[in-house]
Amino acid sequence: MKKEKTATICILISAILFSTGGLGVKMIPWSGFAINGVRNLISVLLLGAYLKVTGHKIIVNKGVWLGAVCMAGTSTLFSVANKMTTAANTIILQFTAPAFVILFMWLFFRERPRRLDIISCFVVFMGVVFFFIDSISAGNMMGNMLAVLSGISYAGVFMMNTFPGGDPLSSALLGQLLCAVTQMPFVLAETEFTLPVVGATVLLGVFQLGLAYIFMIWGLQHVSAVTAALTSAIEPVLNPILVAVFYKEMISGFSLLGAIIVFAGVVGYNLLKVQKQRASEKL
């Protein structure tokens, strides 16, 4: 019980650390690729040190590489989308990942969705429609599309343990290494290397990526996926609040309605799932 409480706190810490990403990417005057390359390089060093200290051996197989590609896709798409649409749109559209998990588990693992799963997916995707209605007038269409793609790849991150031979820590390290190798060259095109800019990028790598994934992966080993999902729901709430307060960027129009629908769909699904699980345990 004590270990489960500690794990829940770890998931909460990881969600808070992840939530700083939108603000960091907005405030750093580099391209999304350059920011992502540097923050992943720093995170690789941190994760590598963690693996060495804990004695965790790196596993390399098809399942691990699939998880690594999902990790790299999520990280890259998040950074680039943040530069092309609002931080609120990016994080909420990425928060659609649970709906894609349900869809992929059905398509690739023949896990038939239940009525609650289907209803939740419908609600979430209806919320996404409002984002795209809003983006037609706001000019954020491409950014919103990339954010949805980040939700799809993020679903793969949640599924890393289900991949044959999967190992989340190995996938995290290899995925971030892939980002660092392919996107560090974009830094050469940047011209602003002031102390605040470089410092903010380093902080993203250490806290928003490296430590966040260490806390999350450790927490997932000792707490249920449902508990983790509910606890992580603070990220899509805190992320746009930080950006609104410190960057003065606000969510508007149909996107706000879409955000409410998506958030209600995901959180409501998890709450109803917990309720059903507790009811079945009493029988």
URPERA-V358419 format. One line per field, one symbol per residue. ss: DSSP state (A for helix, B for strand, O for the rest). Layout:
ss->???
This chain:
ss->OAAAAAAAAAAAAAAAAAOOAAAAAAAOOOOAAAAAAAAAAAAAAAAAAAAAAAOOOOOOOAAAAAAAAAAAAAAAAAAAAAAAOOAAAAAAAAOOAAAAAAAAAAAAAOOOOOAAAAAAAAAAAAAAAAAAAAAAAAOOAAAAAAAAAAAAAAAAAAOAAAOOOOOAAAAAAAAAAAAAAAAAAAAAAOOOOOAAAAAAAAAAAAAAAAAAAAAAAAAAOOOOAAAAAAAAOOAAAAAAAAAAAAAOOOOOAAAAAAAAAAAAAAAAAAAAAAAAAAAAAAO
